[in-house]
Every structure is written in C-alpha cells, then in structure tokens.
C-alpha cells in the first residue's frame, strides 16, 4: 500500500511561493488539514520574507503537525514567528483576496484563549490574503478596541469558541510584496 504523501506544486509566478496539493490515500479530514497546513505555511513564508526585507532577525519554531485534540492541547506553540527584540507575530490566512480594504466592519484576530495566553509576548497579528499579496496587520496595542464574539468560531471537534474581533479602523494594510519604509512605524503607530 502506498504511503500518503503531500506533493508540492510549482512556485506561484507572482509570489514565488509554493502551494500544496494533497494526493494518494488521505482521508477527507486529513486532506482538509493538510491543505490548511500548506496555506498556513505559505502565509508564514511571505510574512517572514517581508520581515527579513527590513533586516529583522527571526526565529521560527519547529514544524509540528498535530492530528488530534490531545496532541494540540499537549503541544501548544509559542507563536508563528518570533522577531528578536519585538515579540511574536501571529500569522493567519484568509480565504479571501483583499488589498487595502477589508470588506467587513471587523476582522477575526484569534480565539480568546490563544490571545489571552499570548498577548504579552505578541507584537502583532497579521491576516494574509489568499493570493499572498496583502496583509492586514492588527497591532496588540489596539486590543482595548477589540470585542469578544461569543461562540463564533467552530472547532474541528464540533464545539465553538469565543474569539476576539478587531475594528476595521485598527487594521494596518500592508503590501507583502513591496514592504513599507518602516514596519515599526506601521505597527506601533
């Protein structure tokens, strides 16, 4: 019986990043998780490149694939990207393309549990558009403006979680392909 493998497609012409294609004997759940994982890694890669363009030193944690709730609970990560001297950058990916405008009055930040556990060590959250061209950065300094949406996020396990939502006015839009002059000014005000 052939092993399950994840094959990577050719780099995307506009971004140079690789997207994944899951093949062979994957179950439906595993396929969905693997696709989400590849999208997340692509989003993190483009943010790392953007930060490195500014000379920031980065530390990226080990890649851990967690397939069950117990594995997730036992192996909580410290953050997606650690920027030396600044803190963690939490990267989210969106299923939508956007550029300089978010089409809704608010944006998902993260679950209340994750934000509350990481807020002191996090520099900012950033949601990356599905085409990997734009990011919506949400500085932690704007947390006082965030609201909690009760039972808003479904989990993989049939339950729902409370999430933080940031006002669209607190979003700093960035072109991830052409970095701005100074990230510090963008994120810190």
Residue pairs with C-beta under 8 A, 6 or more apart in sequence:
1 25
2 24
2 25
3 24
3 25
4 24
4 25
4 26
4 30
5 23
5 24
6 20
6 21
6 22
6 23
6 34
6 38
7 20
7 21
7 22
7 23
8 18
8 19
8 20
8 21
8 38
9 18
9 19
9 20
9 21
10 18
11 17
11 18
12 18
12 19
12 132
14 131
14 133
14 177
15 46
15 131
15 132
15 133
15 177
17 42
17 45
17 46
17 132
18 42
19 38
19 39
19 42
20 34
20 35
20 37
20 38
20 39
20 41
22 30
22 31
22 34
22 35
22 38
26 34
30 67
33 67
33 156
37 65
39 93
39 130
40 91
40 93
41 63
42 93
42 132
43 91
43 92
43 93
43 128
43 132
44 60
44 80
44 81
44 91
46 128
46 132
46 135
46 176
47 80
47 81
47 89
47 91
47 126
47 128
47 135
47 176
48 58
48 60
48 81
49 176
50 135
50 174
50 176
50 179
50 183
51 58
51 81
51 83
51 89
51 183
52 58
53 179
54 179
54 182
54 183
56 83
56 84
56 86
56 183
57 83
57 84
57 85
58 81
58 82
58 83
58 84
59 81
59 82
59 84
60 80
60 81
60 82
61 77
61 78
61 79
61 80
61 82
64 75
64 77
66 72
66 75
69 156
69 157
76 117
78 88
78 121
79 87
79 88
79 89
79 90
79 118
79 121
79 122
80 88
80 89
80 90
80 91
81 88
81 89
81 91
82 88
82 89
83 89
83 123
86 123
87 121
87 122
87 123
88 118
88 121
88 122
88 123
89 122
89 123
89 124
89 125
89 126
90 110
90 114
90 118
90 122
90 124
90 125
90 126
91 125
91 126
91 128
92 108
92 110
92 125
92 126
92 127
92 128
93 127
93 128
93 130
94 127
94 128
94 129
94 130
94 136
95 130
96 103
96 129
96 130
97 129
97 130
97 131
97 133
97 134
98 129
98 134
98 136
98 173
99 129
99 133
99 134
99 173
99 175
100 134
100 173
101 173
102 136
102 168
102 171
102 173
104 168
105 167
105 168
106 147
106 165
106 166
106 167
106 168
107 127
107 136
107 138
107 165
107 166
107 168
107 171
108 127
108 153
108 163
108 164
108 165
109 115
109 125
109 138
109 146
109 163
109 164
109 165
109 166
110 118
110 125
110 163
110 164
111 153
111 161
111 162
111 163
111 164
112 148
112 161
112 162
112 163
112 164
113 161
113 162
115 143
115 164
119 140
119 143
122 140
123 139
123 140
123 187
124 137
124 138
124 139
124 140
124 187
125 137
125 138
125 140
126 135
126 136
126 137
126 138
126 174
127 135
127 136
127 138
128 134
128 135
128 176
129 135
129 136
132 176
133 175
133 176
133 177
134 173
134 174
134 175
134 176
135 173
135 174
135 176
136 171
136 172
136 173
136 174
137 171
137 172
137 173
137 174
137 186
137 187
138 166
138 170
138 171
138 172
139 170
139 172
139 187
139 188
139 189
141 188
141 189
142 166
142 167
142 170
143 164
145 166
145 167
145 169
145 170
146 164
146 165
146 166
146 167
146 170
147 164
147 165
147 167
148 162
148 163
148 164
148 165
149 162
149 163
149 164
149 165
150 162
151 160
151 161
151 162
152 160
152 161
152 162
152 163
152 165
153 160
153 161
153 162
153 163
154 160
155 161
172 186
172 187
174 180
174 186
180 186
